[in-house]
Amino acid sequence: IYGFVDLMCEEEEQESRTEFAEIINQQIKTLTNMTTDVLDFAKGKSNVLLRKFPVDKLVKEFVRFFENDIKNRGYKLEWSIDVTAMIYVDTDKLKRVFMNIMKNALEAMKKGGTFTLKASEVNGEVEFLLSDSGKGIPEAIKDKLFDSFVTSGKKGGTGLGLAIAKKVVQEHKGRIEVESEVGKGTTFKIYIPKL
């Protein structure tokens, strides 16, 4: 939001200002929905609204919202889509899962590090790979990573982000896995059934 407000202040072209305002509104909606997600998680409620949606559009929307923010913070973003498929998805919730993993990745990397998002098809499922070139996940917490209140060295972290991410992915009849090597980086793998 801060980044796009700054861009709006510098932009004179009305079409670009309108686009930035749309992105800001979407991000405010995302923050509001994140608050609801935490409360629903605490209450054990499920609230996904699944609809048929193209994988490429999902990835492109995520990149559009976060590409400038990632670059402005001093990191690189790489992305690719190697699948043309539809999935049943709550787009807002799955994009927030991606966002949570991305934010963790940025905190794990030094400036200049690379965050990568790839979508492909594996065994009739859509596989989303979200990778970073960061310090990796400590062995001590790797097995409990998706448990509530597990966090490692993050300022202000609640330890709920990945627990909520796992719940959201499971509500999509999918699964989430993680591979990490200390000093080399981390990859989260999200699998969602393909239509």
Backbone as CSV, one residue per row, in Angstrom:
resi,resn,N_x,N_y,N_z,CA_x,CA_y,CA_z,C_x,C_y,C_z
1,ILE,0.843,-1.191,0.000,0.000,0.000,0.000,0.878,1.240,0.000
2,TYR,1.890,1.252,0.893,2.796,2.407,0.938,3.444,2.647,-0.419
3,GLY,3.919,1.561,-1.026,4.609,1.681,-2.306,3.726,2.261,-3.396
4,PHE,2.475,1.795,-3.466,1.588,2.290,-4.516,1.086,3.707,-4.225
5,VAL,0.981,4.077,-2.950,0.649,5.474,-2.627,1.780,6.376,-3.097
6,ASP,3.024,5.967,-2.856,4.176,6.743,-3.341,4.147,6.880,-4.857
7,LEU,3.857,5.768,-5.548,3.794,5.813,-7.009,2.685,6.745,-7.493
8,MET,1.542,6.720,-6.804,0.436,7.601,-7.185,0.831,9.064,-7.068
9,CYS,1.580,9.397,-6.016,1.996,10.785,-5.801,2.899,11.269,-6.931
10,GLU,3.670,10.354,-7.501,4.616,10.721,-8.556,4.014,10.617,-9.952
11,GLU,2.902,9.927,-10.096,2.319,9.636,-11.413,1.317,10.703,-11.831
12,GLU,1.482,11.238,-13.021,0.550,12.249,-13.529,-0.513,11.647,-14.443
13,GLU,-0.231,10.494,-15.042,-1.159,9.880,-15.988,-2.348,9.273,-15.233
14,GLN,-3.555,9.701,-15.596,-4.770,9.288,-14.891,-4.988,7.778,-14.936
15,GLU,-4.696,7.160,-16.067,-4.913,5.712,-16.205,-4.054,4.934,-15.207
16,SER,-2.804,5.352,-15.046,-1.913,4.691,-14.078,-2.370,4.945,-12.656
17,ARG,-2.799,6.158,-12.365,-3.284,6.491,-11.015,-4.502,5.638,-10.670
18,THR,-5.382,5.444,-11.644,-6.574,4.614,-11.429,-6.166,3.166,-11.153
19,GLU,-5.185,2.671,-11.909,-4.698,1.303,-11.689,-4.093,1.166,-10.289
20,PHE,-3.288,2.147,-9.875,-2.669,2.096,-8.545,-3.733,2.151,-7.451
21,ALA,-4.767,2.983,-7.648,-5.853,3.077,-6.661,-6.575,1.738,-6.536
22,GLU,-6.764,1.057,-7.663,-7.413,-0.259,-7.647,-6.569,-1.261,-6.843
23,ILE,-5.263,-1.215,-7.045,-4.367,-2.118,-6.311,-4.398,-1.800,-4.818
24,ILE,-4.394,-0.513,-4.457,-4.458,-0.116,-3.043,-5.754,-0.625,-2.412
25,ASN,-6.882,-0.451,-3.114,-8.165,-0.948,-2.594,-8.123,-2.459,-2.387
26,GLN,-7.518,-3.172,-3.345,-7.410,-4.627,-3.235,-6.561,-5.016,-2.021
27,GLN,-5.485,-4.281,-1.768,-4.619,-4.598,-0.646,-5.290,-4.308,0.699
28,ILE,-6.090,-3.248,0.754,-6.848,-2.959,1.982,-7.838,-4.091,2.239
29,LYS,-8.487,-4.557,1.164,-9.402,-5.699,1.285,-8.641,-6.931,1.782
30,THR,-7.428,-7.138,1.259,-6.606,-8.272,1.674,-6.293,-8.199,3.169
31,LEU,-5.917,-7.015,3.662,-5.624,-6.853,5.097,-6.848,-7.154,5.951
32,THR,-7.996,-6.663,5.504,-9.238,-6.918,6.241,-9.539,-8.410,6.280
33,ASN,-9.372,-9.071,5.131,-9.640,-10.505,5.067,-8.628,-11.312,5.886
34,MET,-7.387,-10.838,5.948,-6.381,-11.525,6.774,-6.799,-11.515,8.241
35,THR,-7.316,-10.385,8.681,-7.786,-10.286,10.066,-8.906,-11.297,10.308
36,THR,-9.829,-11.389,9.361,-10.921,-12.354,9.463,-10.379,-13.782,9.483
37,ASP,-9.358,-14.066,8.652,-8.758,-15.404,8.617,-8.195,-15.803,9.973
38,VAL,-7.492,-14.876,10.621,-6.910,-15.174,11.938,-8.017,-15.461,12.945
39,LEU,-9.065,-14.654,12.913,-10.177,-14.871,13.846,-10.890,-16.193,13.554
40,ASP,-11.119,-16.489,12.265,-11.757,-17.760,11.898,-10.886,-18.943,12.315
41,PHE,-9.582,-18.819,12.128,-8.649,-19.880,12.517,-8.732,-20.125,14.022
42,ALA,-8.764,-19.035,14.793,-8.842,-19.151,16.253,-10.144,-19.828,16.685
43,LYS,-11.212,-19.596,15.920,-12.521,-20.173,16.255,-12.739,-21.545,15.616
44,GLY,-11.791,-21.974,14.753,-11.929,-23.263,14.078,-12.943,-23.248,12.952
45,LYS,-13.229,-22.055,12.416,-14.217,-21.935,11.343,-13.562,-22.056,9.974
46,SER,-14.345,-22.516,9.006,-13.893,-22.596,7.618,-14.745,-21.656,6.782
47,ASN,-14.087,-20.910,5.884,-14.837,-19.921,5.130,-14.226,-19.712,3.750
48,VAL,-14.064,-20.791,2.959,-13.533,-20.638,1.605,-14.684,-20.616,0.605
49,LEU,-14.562,-19.729,-0.382,-15.548,-19.624,-1.453,-14.866,-20.039,-2.740
50,LEU,-14.985,-21.330,-3.072,-14.283,-21.873,-4.220,-15.024,-21.553,-5.514
51,ARG,-14.235,-21.171,-6.529,-14.795,-20.962,-7.857,-13.755,-21.365,-8.886
52,LYS,-14.221,-21.676,-10.064,-13.343,-22.089,-11.152,-12.505,-20.889,-11.589
53,PHE,-11.176,-21.080,-11.680,-10.302,-19.942,-11.972,-9.053,-20.437,-12.694
54,PRO,-8.572,-19.690,-13.698,-7.368,-20.117,-14.419,-6.092,-19.897,-13.611
55,VAL,-5.210,-20.875,-13.644,-3.950,-20.816,-12.895,-3.114,-19.626,-13.334
56,ASP,-3.024,-19.396,-14.653,-2.169,-18.305,-15.131,-2.646,-16.949,-14.625
57,LYS,-3.957,-16.754,-14.570,-4.499,-15.485,-14.079,-4.197,-15.307,-12.585
58,LEU,-4.304,-16.373,-11.826,-4.003,-16.323,-10.391,-2.565,-15.868,-10.162
59,VAL,-1.625,-16.484,-10.867,-0.207,-16.148,-10.699,0.060,-14.720,-11.158
60,LYS,-0.501,-14.341,-12.307,-0.267,-12.994,-12.837,-0.831,-11.914,-11.913
61,GLU,-1.987,-12.171,-11.310,-2.558,-11.200,-10.366,-1.650,-11.044,-9.147
62,PHE,-1.137,-12.155,-8.643,-0.236,-12.093,-7.496,1.005,-11.281,-7.852
63,VAL,1.600,-11.578,-8.996,2.812,-10.868,-9.427,2.523,-9.379,-9.593
64,ARG,1.396,-9.060,-10.188,1.042,-7.643,-10.398,0.972,-6.876,-9.084
65,PHE,0.400,-7.502,-8.058,0.246,-6.820,-6.770,1.559,-6.683,-6.007
66,PHE,2.470,-7.638,-6.166,3.641,-7.655,-5.289,4.984,-7.409,-5.960
67,GLU,5.031,-7.386,-7.277,6.306,-7.240,-7.985,7.042,-5.961,-7.590
68,ASN,6.353,-4.828,-7.612,6.999,-3.562,-7.260,7.485,-3.551,-5.822
69,ASP,6.668,-4.092,-4.908,7.040,-4.125,-3.498,8.310,-4.950,-3.291
70,ILE,8.382,-6.107,-3.942,9.553,-6.980,-3.810,10.798,-6.265,-4.330
71,LYS,10.683,-5.652,-5.504,11.826,-4.958,-6.101,12.232,-3.736,-5.281
72,ASN,11.238,-2.974,-4.787,11.540,-1.779,-3.989,12.243,-2.112,-2.682
73,ARG,12.028,-3.320,-2.184,12.704,-3.737,-0.950,14.114,-4.257,-1.221
74,GLY,14.474,-4.378,-2.494,15.834,-4.782,-2.841,16.001,-6.255,-3.160
75,TYR,14.904,-6.927,-3.526,14.964,-8.348,-3.865,14.582,-8.553,-5.327
76,LYS,14.840,-9.740,-5.832,14.470,-10.085,-7.206,13.253,-11.008,-7.166
77,LEU,12.430,-10.905,-8.207,11.281,-11.793,-8.356,11.401,-12.500,-9.694
78,GLU,11.293,-13.816,-9.664,11.233,-14.614,-10.883,9.947,-15.421,-10.831
79,TRP,9.295,-15.572,-11.969,8.056,-16.347,-12.003,7.875,-16.971,-13.372
80,SER,7.150,-18.096,-13.367,6.853,-18.777,-14.618,5.572,-19.594,-14.466
81,ILE,4.903,-19.787,-15.600,3.672,-20.576,-15.629,3.835,-21.596,-16.744
82,ASP,3.888,-22.869,-16.378,4.056,-23.940,-17.359,2.840,-24.861,-17.375
83,VAL,1.663,-24.273,-17.152,0.438,-25.061,-17.126,-0.720,-24.182,-17.593
84,THR,-1.600,-24.759,-18.401,-2.844,-24.066,-18.754,-3.966,-24.926,-18.185
85,ALA,-4.410,-24.550,-17.013,-5.419,-25.359,-16.325,-6.325,-24.460,-15.494
86,MET,-7.441,-25.025,-15.115,-8.374,-24.372,-14.207,-8.341,-25.141,-12.881
87,ILE,-8.549,-24.407,-11.801,-8.653,-25.028,-10.481,-9.830,-24.398,-9.755
88,TYR,-10.384,-25.133,-8.784,-11.369,-24.545,-7.886,-10.604,-23.885,-6.761
89,VAL,-10.792,-22.581,-6.613,-9.950,-21.845,-5.686,-10.683,-20.636,-5.118
90,ASP,-10.393,-20.317,-3.880,-10.748,-19.028,-3.293,-9.527,-18.152,-3.568
91,THR,-9.601,-17.335,-4.614,-8.414,-16.614,-5.082,-7.808,-15.734,-4.001
92,ASP,-8.640,-15.046,-3.228,-8.109,-14.166,-2.189,-7.327,-14.954,-1.147
93,LYS,-7.884,-16.076,-0.734,-7.225,-16.863,0.317,-5.926,-17.498,-0.186
94,LEU,-5.942,-18.036,-1.409,-4.720,-18.669,-1.904,-3.630,-17.627,-2.171
95,LYS,-4.017,-16.452,-2.655,-3.023,-15.388,-2.849,-2.437,-14.948,-1.506
96,ARG,-3.246,-14.987,-0.442,-2.718,-14.636,0.885,-1.752,-15.707,1.386
97,VAL,-1.994,-16.975,1.043,-1.038,-18.031,1.362,0.289,-17.722,0.664
98,PHE,0.219,-17.397,-0.634,1.428,-17.033,-1.376,2.119,-15.836,-0.719
99,MET,1.317,-14.834,-0.337,1.865,-13.620,0.259,2.588,-13.927,1.566
100,ASN,1.976,-14.774,2.385,2.584,-15.112,3.665,3.934,-15.796,3.457
101,ILE,3.972,-16.731,2.533,5.221,-17.435,2.241,6.256,-16.455,1.671
102,MET,5.804,-15.542,0.802,6.693,-14.538,0.231,7.278,-13.638,1.314
103,LYS,6.443,-13.171,2.230,6.926,-12.281,3.301,7.961,-13.005,4.163
104,ASN,7.697,-14.277,4.485,8.678,-15.062,5.237,9.983,-15.180,4.451
105,ALA,9.852,-15.398,3.141,11.031,-15.548,2.288,11.872,-14.281,2.285
106,LEU,11.218,-13.128,2.173,11.964,-11.869,2.143,12.709,-11.645,3.454
107,GLU,12.098,-12.047,4.554,12.762,-11.894,5.855,13.936,-12.855,6.002
108,ALA,13.922,-13.957,5.257,14.981,-14.966,5.366,16.169,-14.675,4.449
109,MET,16.001,-13.691,3.539,17.049,-13.430,2.546,17.767,-12.119,2.822
110,LYS,19.002,-12.058,2.353,19.728,-10.794,2.321,19.256,-10.021,1.097
111,LYS,19.458,-8.706,1.105,19.110,-7.878,-0.053,19.771,-8.461,-1.298
112,GLY,19.029,-8.436,-2.386,19.545,-9.015,-3.626,19.126,-10.458,-3.829
113,GLY,18.528,-11.063,-2.790,18.058,-12.442,-2.891,16.903,-12.556,-3.865
114,THR,16.585,-13.789,-4.256,15.558,-14.033,-5.262,14.405,-14.849,-4.694
115,PHE,13.185,-14.341,-4.911,11.968,-15.086,-4.599,11.398,-15.571,-5.925
116,THR,11.045,-16.854,-5.990,10.574,-17.461,-7.235,9.204,-18.102,-7.025
117,LEU,8.303,-17.873,-7.975,6.986,-18.504,-7.980,6.817,-19.199,-9.327
118,LYS,6.604,-20.519,-9.286,6.418,-21.301,-10.511,5.137,-22.116,-10.388
119,ALA,4.417,-22.202,-11.494,3.222,-23.043,-11.557,3.404,-24.043,-12.690
120,SER,3.157,-25.308,-12.394,3.257,-26.352,-13.418,2.276,-27.466,-13.067
121,GLU,2.228,-28.487,-13.945,1.345,-29.626,-13.687,2.180,-30.840,-13.337
122,VAL,1.779,-31.514,-12.249,2.467,-32.736,-11.822,1.408,-33.765,-11.443
123,ASN,1.374,-34.864,-12.171,0.452,-35.971,-11.868,-1.002,-35.528,-11.698
124,GLY,-1.487,-34.698,-12.607,-2.884,-34.278,-12.568,-3.200,-33.216,-11.543
125,GLU,-2.179,-32.687,-10.900,-2.365,-31.599,-9.936,-1.607,-30.375,-10.433
126,VAL,-2.033,-29.207,-9.964,-1.257,-27.999,-10.215,-0.289,-27.844,-9.043
127,GLU,0.987,-27.713,-9.385,2.033,-27.548,-8.375,2.508,-26.100,-8.407
128,PHE,2.424,-25.447,-7.259,2.976,-24.110,-7.096,4.254,-24.247,-6.262
129,LEU,5.360,-23.782,-6.809,6.631,-23.778,-6.077,6.948,-22.344,-5.699
130,LEU,7.139,-22.107,-4.404,7.504,-20.784,-3.911,8.851,-20.925,-3.213
131,SER,9.884,-20.367,-3.820,11.254,-20.606,-3.365,11.952,-19.304,-3.006
132,ASP,12.919,-19.422,-2.107,13.777,-18.280,-1.798,15.229,-18.738,-1.747
133,SER,16.111,-17.777,-1.823,17.548,-18.057,-1.752,18.081,-17.658,-0.380
134,GLY,17.261,-17.867,0.643,17.589,-17.415,1.993,18.404,-18.407,2.801
135,LYS,18.309,-18.228,4.115,19.164,-18.993,5.035,18.633,-20.380,5.365
136,GLY,17.432,-20.705,4.904,16.872,-22.016,5.192,16.181,-22.060,6.541
137,ILE,15.491,-23.150,6.787,14.724,-23.319,8.030,15.536,-24.163,8.998
138,PRO,15.688,-23.705,10.236,16.437,-24.497,11.223,15.822,-25.883,11.411
139,GLU,16.668,-26.888,11.510,16.217,-28.272,11.704,15.300,-28.398,12.916
140,ALA,15.550,-27.604,13.945,14.794,-27.704,15.198,13.305,-27.436,15.015
141,ILE,12.938,-26.638,14.003,11.508,-26.325,13.834,10.916,-26.883,12.547
142,LYS,11.727,-27.505,11.709,11.245,-27.953,10.392,10.029,-28.881,10.508
143,ASP,10.039,-29.808,11.456,8.931,-30.766,11.599,7.678,-30.148,12.211
144,LYS,7.813,-28.989,12.868,6.661,-28.344,13.504,6.257,-27.058,12.795
145,LEU,6.790,-26.857,11.616,6.648,-25.588,10.903,5.198,-25.160,10.719
146,PHE,4.300,-26.112,10.512,2.907,-25.777,10.245,2.044,-25.793,11.510
147,ASP,2.673,-25.946,12.667,1.948,-25.883,13.935,1.729,-24.424,14.328
148,SER,0.696,-24.170,15.119,0.428,-22.813,15.598,1.541,-22.337,16.523
149,PHE,1.852,-21.070,16.395,2.787,-20.335,17.260,4.239,-20.766,17.105
150,VAL,4.582,-21.429,15.988,5.977,-21.782,15.719,6.567,-20.685,14.849
151,THR,7.646,-20.088,15.318,8.326,-19.034,14.577,9.812,-19.100,14.891
152,SER,10.609,-18.496,14.018,12.048,-18.543,14.218,12.684,-17.211,13.874
153,GLY,13.023,-16.442,14.897,13.810,-15.232,14.724,13.144,-14.100,13.959
154,LYS,11.823,-14.109,13.852,11.135,-13.030,13.147,10.667,-11.983,14.136
155,LYS,10.925,-10.728,13.802,10.437,-9.639,14.651,8.936,-9.495,14.435
156,GLY,8.171,-9.606,15.490,6.729,-9.407,15.388,5.957,-10.574,14.802
157,GLY,6.608,-11.697,14.551,5.910,-12.855,14.004,5.032,-13.523,15.055
158,THR,3.851,-13.992,14.628,2.932,-14.649,15.567,3.071,-16.158,15.548
159,GLY,3.645,-16.691,14.464,3.715,-18.140,14.329,2.406,-18.747,13.856
160,LEU,1.506,-17.918,13.331,0.215,-18.423,12.840,0.157,-18.506,11.318
161,GLY,1.007,-17.786,10.623,0.923,-17.682,9.166,0.921,-19.010,8.452
162,LEU,1.878,-19.878,8.755,1.966,-21.160,8.052,0.909,-22.154,8.530
163,ALA,0.476,-22.030,9.782,-0.627,-22.879,10.259,-1.906,-22.543,9.496
164,ILE,-2.146,-21.244,9.292,-3.318,-20.813,8.522,-3.154,-21.228,7.064
165,ALA,-1.941,-21.084,6.520,-1.679,-21.479,5.131,-2.019,-22.950,4.915
166,LYS,-1.583,-23.803,5.832,-1.860,-25.239,5.711,-3.366,-25.503,5.730
167,LYS,-4.076,-24.831,6.630,-5.531,-25.006,6.736,-6.217,-24.574,5.437
168,VAL,-5.802,-23.443,4.875,-6.400,-22.945,3.627,-6.149,-23.922,2.488
169,VAL,-4.918,-24.421,2.369,-4.586,-25.367,1.299,-5.412,-26.643,1.456
170,GLN,-5.562,-27.140,2.679,-6.361,-28.339,2.910,-7.830,-28.097,2.559
171,GLU,-8.327,-26.883,2.800,-9.706,-26.549,2.436,-9.897,-26.511,0.916
172,HIS,-8.796,-26.431,0.176,-8.833,-26.513,-1.286,-8.619,-27.954,-1.756
173,LYS,-8.694,-28.912,-0.823,-8.432,-30.331,-1.104,-7.023,-30.534,-1.644
174,GLY,-6.114,-29.704,-1.146,-4.719,-29.764,-1.565,-3.807,-30.108,-0.413
175,ARG,-2.518,-29.966,-0.651,-1.529,-30.216,0.398,-0.362,-29.260,0.219
176,ILE,0.374,-29.059,1.293,1.535,-28.178,1.284,2.714,-28.917,1.896
177,GLU,3.869,-28.783,1.262,5.092,-29.429,1.733,6.211,-28.398,1.717
178,VAL,7.279,-28.711,2.410,8.420,-27.793,2.428,9.720,-28.567,2.296
179,GLU,10.641,-28.006,1.514,12.007,-28.511,1.426,12.921,-27.345,1.764
180,SER,13.897,-27.602,2.610,14.790,-26.521,2.999,16.162,-27.066,3.337
181,GLU,17.163,-26.271,2.982,18.530,-26.622,3.335,19.158,-25.392,3.958
182,VAL,19.652,-25.541,5.177,20.236,-24.413,5.889,21.365,-23.816,5.058
183,GLY,21.293,-22.506,4.883,22.301,-21.789,4.106,22.040,-21.748,2.618
184,LYS,21.033,-22.496,2.138,20.791,-22.543,0.688,19.395,-22.094,0.275
185,GLY,18.453,-22.096,1.178,17.125,-21.627,0.824,16.026,-22.633,1.111
186,THR,14.803,-22.212,0.782,13.598,-22.973,1.102,12.643,-22.962,-0.081
187,THR,11.954,-24.077,-0.273,10.902,-24.160,-1.286,9.647,-24.740,-0.645
188,PHE,8.559,-23.997,-0.752,7.250,-24.502,-0.357,6.561,-25.029,-1.612
189,LYS,5.982,-26.221,-1.502,5.277,-26.850,-2.619,3.806,-26.960,-2.246
190,ILE,2.971,-26.349,-3.071,1.527,-26.394,-2.845,0.903,-27.131,-4.018
191,TYR,0.093,-28.150,-3.703,-0.565,-28.942,-4.730,-2.079,-28.753,-4.620
192,ILE,-2.700,-28.379,-5.741,-4.148,-28.183,-5.805,-4.678,-29.047,-6.957
193,PRO,-5.763,-29.796,-6.736,-6.299,-30.627,-7.822,-6.642,-29.809,-9.061
194,LYS,-6.290,-30.321,-10.216,-6.573,-29.671,-11.502,-7.945,-30.123,-11.991
195,LEU,-8.676,-29.229,-12.606,-9.986,-29.600,-13.163,-9.818,-30.290,-14.498
